[in-house]
Amino acid sequence: MFRSPRVVTDNFRLSPTERISYSKESFARRDGESLFAAVIPACNEAGRLVRVIKNLWALPLDLFIPVLNGCRDATLAEVLNFTGSRAKIIYFPEALGPDVPRAIGTLYALDQGARGLLYVDGDMVGNFNREAALLLEALERNVDLALCNCYPEVKPRHPLAGAVLYYRGLLNQELGLWSDIGYATPSHGPHAISRRLLLQIPLADLAVPPLTLVHATRTGCNVSVAVTLDHIYLGSRQRLDPHAETMAVTLIGDCIQAIKTARGETPDRSTAGCDYLGYDHARRRDILVRVLSGQRPLMIMSSFHNTPPLATI
C-alpha cells in the first residue's frame, strides 16, 4: 500500500529554513492529477546537475526532483540558484549509495500525483532531449517500463561491459524478455516508468533496478525499448578504473539477485562460489526504510531561494 512521505519544506512563501508539516490526506486529492516528473539523483555533481536539468527543461515535465545526497561540493548552491519553478530539491547530507535516491524521489513524485516518471542520473549532461521525449511518449502509449538501449553494438568496447551485458542477458532471458529488449535495463541510461507499475513495486526494490524488470513481468506490465542511444552520448562522468570495476561488480550482483528473485530462490548476490557485492553495502537501506515508513521526513527545498546555511538543514 502506498504511503505518503513525511515532508518538511521551505515552500517559496517561507524562508529557506522554515519547515511545515505535510498532510497525508493530500495524496487522495492529487491522485487524479496527470503529470510527468523527472527524478534526478546527484552526489557531488557541481557543474553538471544544473546542465542536466536545463537540457530537460523543454520537455513536457511538470516536476523536476533532484535528489541531492552526500554532496560536499557546490551542487546544492548551484541548483538552488537555478530559478526554475518546477524544481523541488530533496536533500540528504548523507550519501545514500547507488539507486536509493531514485526510490526516495519516486516516493515523493507518486505523492505529488505523477502518472509517469523519467529517471536521469545527475551526471548525464548529454543532449538527449529527443530520446527522453520518446520515453515519455511511450508511457502515453501505455508502456509501463520504457527503456533505452545503450549498447546498440553487439560487441562492447570494454571487457567489463561485456561481463555486465552477459548477466543482463541472462536476466532478460530468464524473464522471457530477451527477444523484446535484448540487453536493455533500468540500471543504465534514461528510462521511464508508469505510475501503474510503480504502485505494484515495493519501493525499496527500486534500489536494485533489475528488480523492476522482475516486478513488471510478474504483474503483466508492458516493457519495451523505446529508444536507442549509445552510452557514449549520455555524457556521463568518466570514472577512475577502480570505481568502474566496483560498479561492474555491483551491476552483476544486481542481476544475480534479480534472477534468484524471479526463480523464487534466496535473493543473494552469489554464483559459482563468488559474491558480487560491489557497492551494494553502500546502499543506505536503513535510511530508505525510515523514509518509506514515515519515520524520517523528507527535506524539500525550492529553487526560488539562495542557499540556506548548511547548519540550518
C-alpha positions as CSV (number, residue, x, y, z in Angstrom):
1,M,0.0,0.0,0.0
2,F,1.3,3.4,-0.9
3,R,2.3,5.6,2.0
4,S,2.8,9.3,1.6
5,P,6.2,10.6,2.8
6,R,6.7,12.9,5.7
7,V,7.9,16.2,4.3
8,V,9.4,19.3,5.7
9,T,9.7,22.1,3.1
10,D,11.0,25.6,2.5
11,N,8.0,26.4,0.3
12,F,8.6,29.6,-1.6
13,R,6.3,31.6,0.7
14,L,8.5,30.8,3.6
15,S,12.1,31.5,4.4
16,P,14.6,28.8,3.4
17,T,14.8,27.5,7.0
18,E,11.1,27.4,8.0
19,R,9.6,24.0,8.0
20,I,5.9,23.0,7.7
21,S,4.0,19.8,8.3
22,Y,2.8,17.7,5.4
23,S,-0.8,16.5,5.1
24,K,-1.1,12.8,4.1
25,E,-4.7,13.4,3.0
26,S,-3.3,15.5,0.1
27,F,-2.4,12.2,-1.7
28,A,-6.0,11.5,-2.3
29,R,-6.6,14.9,-3.8
30,R,-3.6,14.7,-6.1
31,D,-4.3,11.1,-7.2
32,G,-6.4,12.3,-10.1
33,E,-3.9,14.7,-11.4
34,S,-2.0,13.9,-14.6
35,L,1.7,15.0,-14.6
36,F,5.1,13.7,-15.6
37,A,8.1,14.1,-13.2
38,A,11.8,13.6,-13.6
39,V,13.8,12.0,-10.7
40,I,17.5,13.0,-10.9
41,P,19.9,11.6,-8.2
42,A,23.0,13.6,-7.7
43,C,26.1,13.3,-5.4
44,N,28.8,15.9,-6.0
45,E,27.7,16.9,-9.4
46,A,28.6,20.6,-9.4
47,G,28.8,21.9,-12.9
48,R,26.7,19.0,-14.2
49,L,23.4,18.7,-12.4
50,V,22.1,22.1,-13.5
51,R,23.1,21.3,-17.1
52,V,21.1,18.1,-16.9
53,I,18.0,20.0,-15.7
54,K,18.4,22.7,-18.3
55,N,18.8,20.1,-21.0
56,L,15.5,18.5,-20.0
57,W,13.6,21.8,-19.2
58,A,11.9,22.0,-22.6
59,L,10.3,18.6,-22.2
60,P,6.7,18.2,-21.0
61,L,7.8,17.6,-17.4
62,D,5.7,19.2,-14.7
63,L,8.1,18.4,-11.8
64,F,11.9,18.0,-11.5
65,I,13.0,16.2,-8.4
66,P,16.8,16.3,-7.9
67,V,17.7,14.1,-5.0
68,L,20.9,15.5,-3.6
69,N,22.8,13.2,-1.2
70,G,26.3,13.3,0.3
71,C,27.2,16.5,-1.7
72,R,30.4,18.1,-0.5
73,D,30.8,20.5,-3.4
74,A,28.7,23.3,-4.8
75,T,25.9,21.1,-6.2
76,L,23.3,22.4,-3.7
77,A,24.2,26.0,-4.2
78,E,24.1,25.7,-7.9
79,V,20.7,24.0,-8.1
80,L,19.2,26.4,-5.5
81,N,20.3,29.3,-7.6
82,F,18.6,27.8,-10.7
83,T,15.3,29.8,-10.7
84,G,13.1,27.1,-12.2
85,S,9.7,26.9,-10.6
86,R,9.2,23.2,-11.5
87,A,12.2,22.0,-9.4
88,K,11.8,20.6,-5.9
89,I,15.0,19.5,-4.3
90,I,15.2,16.6,-1.9
91,Y,18.3,17.0,0.3
92,F,20.2,14.4,2.3
93,P,23.5,15.3,4.0
94,E,24.4,11.6,3.8
95,A,25.5,9.7,0.7
96,L,22.7,7.3,0.0
97,G,24.6,4.9,-2.3
98,P,23.5,3.7,-5.7
99,D,19.8,3.9,-6.6
100,V,18.5,4.6,-3.2
101,P,17.9,8.2,-4.2
102,R,15.7,7.1,-7.1
103,A,13.5,5.2,-4.7
104,I,13.1,8.2,-2.4
105,G,12.5,10.6,-5.4
106,T,9.8,8.1,-6.6
107,L,8.0,8.2,-3.3
108,Y,7.8,12.0,-3.4
109,A,6.7,12.0,-7.1
110,L,4.0,9.5,-6.6
111,D,2.7,11.5,-3.6
112,Q,2.5,14.6,-5.9
113,G,0.3,12.6,-8.3
114,A,2.8,11.8,-11.0
115,R,1.4,9.3,-13.6
116,G,4.8,8.7,-15.1
117,L,8.4,9.2,-14.1
118,L,11.6,9.9,-16.1
119,Y,14.8,8.8,-14.5
120,V,18.1,10.5,-15.4
121,D,21.3,10.5,-13.5
122,G,22.7,13.8,-12.3
123,D,25.9,13.5,-14.3
124,M,24.3,12.8,-17.7
125,V,25.0,16.1,-19.4
126,G,24.5,14.7,-22.9
127,N,21.8,16.4,-25.0
128,F,19.3,13.5,-25.5
129,N,16.1,15.5,-25.3
130,R,14.6,13.7,-28.3
131,E,15.2,10.3,-26.7
132,A,13.8,11.5,-23.4
133,A,10.7,12.8,-25.1
134,L,10.2,9.4,-26.8
135,L,10.4,7.7,-23.4
136,L,7.6,9.9,-22.2
137,E,5.6,9.3,-25.3
138,A,6.0,5.6,-24.7
139,L,4.2,6.0,-21.4
140,E,1.4,7.8,-23.3
141,R,1.1,4.6,-25.4
142,N,0.5,2.5,-22.3
143,V,4.1,1.2,-22.0
144,D,4.8,0.7,-18.3
145,L,8.6,0.4,-18.4
146,A,10.2,2.3,-21.3
147,L,13.9,1.5,-21.7
148,C,16.9,2.9,-23.6
149,N,19.2,0.5,-25.4
150,C,22.6,2.0,-24.6
151,Y,24.5,-0.8,-26.3
152,P,23.4,-0.9,-29.9
153,E,26.7,-2.5,-30.9
154,V,26.8,-6.3,-30.5
155,K,30.4,-6.2,-29.2
156,P,31.1,-3.9,-26.2
157,R,34.1,-1.7,-26.2
158,H,35.4,-2.9,-22.8
159,P,35.7,-6.3,-21.1
160,L,33.9,-5.0,-18.0
161,A,30.9,-4.0,-20.1
162,G,31.0,-7.5,-21.7
163,A,30.7,-9.2,-18.3
164,V,27.9,-6.9,-17.3
165,L,26.0,-7.4,-20.5
166,Y,26.3,-11.2,-20.1
167,Y,24.4,-11.1,-16.8
168,R,21.9,-8.7,-18.1
169,G,21.3,-11.1,-21.0
170,L,20.8,-14.0,-18.5
171,L,18.3,-12.0,-16.6
172,N,16.3,-10.9,-19.6
173,Q,16.3,-14.4,-20.9
174,E,15.1,-15.7,-17.5
175,L,12.2,-13.2,-17.6
176,G,11.3,-14.0,-21.2
177,L,12.1,-10.5,-22.3
178,W,15.2,-11.2,-24.4
179,S,13.5,-11.1,-27.8
180,D,11.8,-7.8,-26.9
181,I,14.5,-5.8,-25.1
182,G,17.9,-7.5,-25.5
183,Y,20.4,-6.1,-23.1
184,A,18.3,-3.1,-22.1
185,T,17.9,-2.5,-18.3
186,P,16.7,0.2,-16.0
187,S,20.2,0.2,-14.5
188,H,21.7,2.1,-17.4
189,G,20.6,5.2,-19.2
190,P,17.4,7.3,-19.1
191,H,14.2,5.4,-18.7
192,A,10.6,6.0,-17.8
193,I,8.2,4.1,-15.6
194,S,4.4,4.4,-15.3
195,R,2.5,5.0,-12.2
196,R,0.7,1.7,-12.7
197,L,3.9,-0.3,-12.5
198,L,5.4,1.8,-9.7
199,L,2.3,1.2,-7.4
200,Q,2.9,-2.5,-7.8
201,I,6.6,-2.4,-6.8
202,P,7.8,-2.3,-3.2
203,L,9.6,1.0,-3.5
204,A,12.6,-0.4,-1.6
205,D,13.2,-2.7,-4.6
206,L,13.9,0.3,-6.8
207,A,17.2,0.5,-5.0
208,V,18.1,-2.6,-7.1
209,P,17.0,-1.6,-10.6
210,P,16.8,-5.0,-12.3
211,L,14.1,-6.0,-9.7
212,T,11.8,-3.6,-11.6
213,L,12.0,-6.0,-14.5
214,V,11.0,-8.9,-12.3
215,H,8.0,-7.0,-10.9
216,A,7.0,-5.8,-14.4
217,T,6.8,-9.4,-15.8
218,R,5.1,-10.7,-12.7
219,T,2.4,-8.1,-12.9
220,G,1.9,-8.3,-16.6
221,C,3.1,-4.8,-17.3
222,N,4.3,-3.7,-20.7
223,V,8.1,-3.5,-21.1
224,S,9.6,-2.0,-24.2
225,V,12.7,-0.5,-25.6
226,A,11.5,3.0,-26.6
227,V,14.9,4.5,-27.8
228,T,18.4,3.5,-28.8
229,L,21.2,5.8,-27.7
230,D,24.8,4.7,-27.4
231,H,26.0,5.2,-23.9
232,I,28.8,7.5,-25.0
233,Y,26.2,10.1,-25.9
234,L,24.8,10.1,-22.3
235,G,27.6,12.5,-21.3
236,S,28.1,10.6,-18.0
237,R,31.1,11.4,-15.9
238,Q,34.2,9.4,-16.7
239,R,35.2,7.4,-13.5
240,L,38.5,6.0,-12.5
241,D,39.2,2.3,-13.1
242,P,38.7,1.1,-9.5
243,H,35.3,2.7,-9.5
244,A,34.3,1.3,-12.8
245,E,35.3,-2.2,-11.7
246,T,33.4,-2.0,-8.5
247,M,30.4,-0.6,-10.3
248,A,30.5,-3.5,-12.7
249,V,30.5,-6.0,-9.8
250,T,27.5,-4.1,-8.4
251,L,25.6,-4.4,-11.6
252,I,26.4,-8.1,-12.0
253,G,25.3,-8.7,-8.4
254,D,22.1,-6.8,-9.0
255,C,21.3,-9.1,-12.0
256,I,22.1,-12.2,-10.0
257,Q,19.8,-11.0,-7.2
258,A,17.0,-10.4,-9.7
259,I,17.5,-13.8,-11.4
260,K,17.2,-15.5,-8.0
261,T,14.2,-13.4,-7.1
262,A,12.5,-14.4,-10.3
263,R,13.2,-18.1,-9.5
264,G,11.8,-17.8,-6.0
265,E,15.3,-18.5,-4.6
266,T,17.1,-16.8,-1.7
267,P,17.9,-13.4,-3.3
268,D,21.5,-13.2,-2.6
269,R,24.3,-11.9,-4.9
270,S,26.4,-15.1,-5.2
271,T,27.0,-17.5,-8.0
272,A,29.7,-20.2,-8.6
273,G,31.1,-19.5,-5.2
274,C,31.6,-15.8,-5.8
275,D,29.9,-12.9,-4.0
276,Y,29.2,-9.9,-6.3
277,L,28.7,-7.2,-3.7
278,G,30.3,-4.2,-5.2
279,Y,28.7,-1.0,-3.8
280,D,25.6,-2.9,-2.5
281,H,26.9,-2.3,1.0
282,A,26.8,1.5,0.4
283,R,23.1,1.5,-0.3
284,R,21.6,3.2,2.7
285,R,18.7,0.9,3.1
286,D,18.4,1.9,6.7
287,I,17.6,5.5,5.7
288,L,15.3,4.3,2.9
289,V,13.3,2.2,5.3
290,R,12.9,5.1,7.7
291,V,11.8,7.4,4.8
292,L,9.3,4.9,3.4
293,S,7.8,4.2,6.9
294,G,7.5,7.9,7.6
295,Q,9.9,7.9,10.4
296,R,12.3,10.3,8.7
297,P,10.7,13.3,7.0
298,L,12.0,14.5,3.6
299,M,13.7,17.9,3.4
300,I,12.3,19.5,0.4
301,M,13.8,22.8,-0.8
302,S,12.6,25.1,-3.5
303,S,14.9,26.6,-6.1
304,F,13.4,30.0,-5.5
305,H,15.9,30.7,-2.7
306,N,19.5,31.4,-2.3
307,T,21.4,28.7,-0.5
308,P,20.4,28.4,3.2
309,P,23.3,27.9,5.7
310,L,24.0,24.2,5.8
311,A,24.0,24.4,9.6
312,T,20.2,25.0,9.4
313,I,19.5,21.9,7.3
